[in-house]
Amino acid sequence: MRRIVPVVLTAALTIAGVALPVVTLPVAAASPVTPERSTLPLDGIDPEAAADPTAIDAPVDPEQTDPQLSRALALAEAQEPEGVHEDHAEEVAPLESAQDPDLAALSALERTEAFTVAGVTWDAASTEEVIEVVVRIREDGRWGEWTTLPASEGLADSDRTGTEPVASARADGIQARVRTLSGEAPSGLRIELIDAGDSAADAAAVSPSAPAASASAANGYEIKPTVVTRKGWGADEKLRRGWGTPDQSAVLNAMYVHHTVNSNSYAKGDGPKLVRGIYAYHTQSMKWPDIGYQFLVDKYGSIYEGRYGAIDTLPIGAQAGGYNTTTIGISAIGNLETGKPTAAMVDAISRVLAWKAYQHGLDPLGTVRLTTGTSTKSGVHAKPGEVVTVNVIQGHRDTNITACPGKYLYAKLPEIRKKVKTAVGEAVAAHGNAGAALPAPRVAAHDARQSPAQLDAGSTYSWQAVPGAVRYELLTRVGSHGYAMTDSRGWGTYATVTATSATVRLDAGANRIVAVRGVDSAGRRGALSILTQTARPVATSAITWSSKLRWTQEPGDGAVNGNLRSTNVAGASLAVESVRDARRVVVHGEAGPGRGRTQVLLGDTPLGTLSWSASTVDRAAARVLDLPAPTSGRIRLVTLDDARVALSALAFPRFPATTDVPAAPSALAKPGLTTPAATVAPVRLSSTATLRWAAVPGATSYKVQVRTAAHGKGYGAWKTVATTTSRKYVVTIASGASAQVGIRAVAPGRTTSARATFPTITRPVSTGTLVRSKGSKAWTKVRHGSYFRDFAFSTKKKGATIAVTKVKSAKTIQVTAGKGKGYGRIAVYTGTKKVKTFSLKATKTSRLSRLNVTLPKAFSGTVTVKTLDAKTVRVSAVTTAR
C-alpha cells in the first residue's frame, strides 16, 4: 500500500517565523486515482486479543446519555406512516467474555499501512448468520472506540457480501470482532482495506456551475446545488461495470437518507479521498458495479456525485435493497449514530433533496407506496411483493433492518423535510413547475415490416431532430417469448446515437419497447417518446402444425420470412405454447378472393375470428386480433371453412393497440384491498387502524361497512358507517373486540359492487379480563414506556399463569411479552392442551415481542399462558384473534 508522507514544510516555516511572500499557484486538474486494495484474514480468535479486557467492550450508544436525542428521535418516528415497521435494527447484548459462544472471530490489534476505507466481507454463499460486526481503528496514533458496521445491501449477482465500510482519512491500524448465531465464522471471512490514494486536486474539488434554465420553461436545474462530479473526485472509471437491465428508474418516487459509518474526524480536503475509498470498497471488495449511492455529502457541506449519471438521470443504485428502483440515496459521510451532523451537512442534504424533489414533482412532506422487490439479499421489514407506504423523504431504517442513517441524522429528518418543502415552494413560485429540458422527439411512421409486428431481426426507426439536442438516448424494456417483460418501473439503456435513427434488434418471439429522448450539451435529458413497442414473430420451430389434417409447405415467394403453409379443409390447426401476457395476436398469411377464416383460441376457449377474404391476393397480409386483457397460455388457430387458408407467421405483442376499441360496460368490480401490515391484522395493539383500497374504474364513491364482536360475543350485523370518495378508512376497535371492515364500490346508475372484506382485526383483551395466578405464584407490575400500556406483569415463579376466559372462535393467539438475557419459557394452552412453547431468552432486551400461535381450527373456551421455569417472564398483553 502507498506510504503517506506528511507535508510539514509550511508548519516548519511558520514555527521558524520566516516571512515568505504569498504565491498563488495554479489549481491542479483532477485526474483518476486508482485505489489499492489489501485483505487481512479473520480466521478465529487471537489469544492475545482475547486477553485484552477492552476487546469485549460494547459500542457506544449515544441515546443512553442524550435525552435531547431521545426526544428528537421520538418526533422523527412519529412522522413514519402507519404500518412502517417499529423495529429498525437488531440490538445485540454486550459480550461478557471472549469465551462467549457466539464470538466467531477476533483479530489482533493490527498495525497496517495507511488506509482510507475498511470493511469486513465473507462469501455470499455462506449459511452462517452474522449478528454483529464491530471494528476499531487507529487514527493519529490512538485506538478509537468500537464501531458497529451494519450489514450492507446485498446484490443477487455478487459472490461476496459483508458490512458497510468504515472510512478514515488517516487510519493505520484495525481490529475486528465478528459474532454469529452459531459461533462459527462464515467462509471467506476477511478484513478489506482500501487506500484511496491522493490527488493534488482533492482540496480544490468543485463542480461546474449549475446549468441555466431554458428560455421557455423551468427544467428542474434552477435550484441545482454545486456538485463535485466523478471526474472532480478522481473516479477511476475502469472500476465501474454495467449494471444490467434495468439500469435506470422510469420515475422518482422516494428519496433515502443514509450515512457511511466512517470516522467523523476528517479534514475539509478529505472528502474526495473518502468517496474514492467507498467507491473502491463497493466495486472491488463487495463486487458491485458502481458506488451504491447516487449522492454523498460531507460534514463541510460539499456534495459529491455518486452513481454514474446521477446528476442528469435516475441510475438504479444499491441504496435500499428491495426498493432501489424508483428511489435515490443521499449518504452523509460520517457516523451519525455516534456523532451529530453539522449544520452544513444538513443544509447540503436538504439542497440535494430539494433539487430532485422540484425536478421530479415530489411532495417533500408526502407519502408514497413502494413495492418490495423480490430479488434482494437485503434485510427488509416487508415481504417480497408487499406494498409499503413510506415518506417521500425517509431514512434507510424505515424500510430496511438497519440503524442507518444513524440516530442523530434520523432525528433531523423532520427538519430536513420542512427545509425541502420550503425550497421547493420557493422554486415553484419563482420558476413554475419543472419540466423536461428538451421536448420529446417526433417519431416517424412505421412501415409494414415494423407494425403491427417487427418482421426482421433488425429494423431501423427514425425521428425528427430535437432543437438543442446533441445526441439521443434510447431506453428499452424487453421480454423473451414465455418470459416476463423487464420491470416497468425501470428502463435499460439500449444505445446512445448522434443520428436521428437507430436500429432495433429483436429475437424471434420477443417483445420490446424502445423509447428515445434528446440530450443537450450539458447532459440534461429531454422528454421521452416511444419509438416502438413491438413483437417479432415466433420462430417457425415454435409452431406446432396439426398432422392429421395436414398443412402443405408452399414456395414462400412474397410471404413473410419466405415461409408459407396452406390447407383447404376445416379443422386444421396450429398451436404456440407458452404465450405470455399477450394483448394482441398478429397473424401473417395470404389474403385473397375465396379465402377462409381462422378461429383464435386460448386452449379451447375462443378469443375471436380472423377472415382472410380480400378482393386481391396479398401473400404478406396481416390480421390482428385485439385481446381485452393480458393473455397467457397455449394459443391455437383452427380453420373454420373448407376453403384455402395459407399462413406464415404469428406474433404476440404485449401492448394494446394505440387506439383502444371501446368495450361494452361491465359489472362494477369489487374493490382491491391493500393487505394490512402484520402490525394491523390479525392483531392490532393500538385502538385505531387505517385501511386502504385501490380505485375501481367507474366508481364515484365507496360504502364502508363494519361489523364487530365484543370479547366472548358473536358478531353483530353489518352496518354502513360511511360513504366516502376517499380510498381509506380509520376503524376504531375496543379492547378485546374484533372488527371486520368491508368496502363496496358505488357508481351512478349501477348497483353497488360485491363487498370486499379486510382480514379480521382483534385487539388485546383489557387488563381486567386477564386472570392471574396469586399467592406463591403471583405476578407483579413492572413499568416501562416500551411495554404495551406502559407496563407488564412480571414473575420469576415456575407455574405462574395468566388466563383469558370466554374466548370465542379464536384462530390466532398472540402473547405480547418481553425478551432478554436470562428470561425463561412460557407455554400456551387452549383448554388443557399445550399448543405452543416459547423461549423468551434473547441476546438483546425487547419489551414488545409478538408471539403468535396459529390454531388449526377455531377455538372457544379458556386460553392460558403458563411459565415453565423459575426465570423472568414479562407479559403485557394477550389477544385471542378471530
Secondary structure, 3 states (H helix, E strand, C coil): CCCCCCCCHHHHHHHHCCCCCCCCCCCCCCCCCCCEEEEEECCCECHHHHCCHHHHCCCCCHHHCCHHHHHHHHHHHHCCCCCCCCCCCCCCCCCCCCCCCCEEEECCCEEEEEEEEEEEEEECCCCCCEEEEEEEEEECCEECCCEECCECCCCCCCCEEEECCEEEEEEEEEEEEEEECCCCCCCCCEEEEEECCCCCCHHHCCCCCCCCCCCCCCCCCCCCCCCECCCCCCCCHHHCCCCCCCCEECCCCEEEEEECCCCCCCCHHHHHHHHHHHHHHHHHHCCCCCCCCCEEECCCCCEEECCCCCCCCCECCCCCCCCCCCEEEEEECCCCCCCCCCHHHHHHHHHHHHHHHHHHCCCCCCEEEEECCCCCCCCECCCCCCEEEEECEEEHHHCECCCCCCHHHHCCHHHHHHHHHHHHHHHHHHHCCCCCCCCCCCECCCCCCCCCCCCCCEEEEEECCCCCCCEEEEEEEEECCCCCCCCCCEEEEEEEECCCEEEEECCCCCEEEEEEEEECCCCCECCCEEEEEEECCCCHHHEEECCCCCCEEECCCCCHHHCEEEECCCCCEEEEEEEEEEEEEEEEEEEECCCCEEEEEECCEEEEEEECECCCCEEEEEEEEEEEEEEEEEEEEEECCCCCEEEEEEECCCCCCCCCCCCCCCCCCCCCECCCCCCCCCECCCCEEEEEECCCCCCCEEEEEEEEECCCCCCCCCEEEEEECCCEEEEECCCCCEEEEEEEEECCCCCCCCCEECCCEECCCCHHHEEECCHHHCCEEEECCCCHHHEEEEECCCCCEEEEEEEEEEEEEEEEEEEECCECEEEEEECCEEEEEEECECCCCEEEEEEEEEEEEEEEEEEEEEECCCCEEEEEEEEEEC
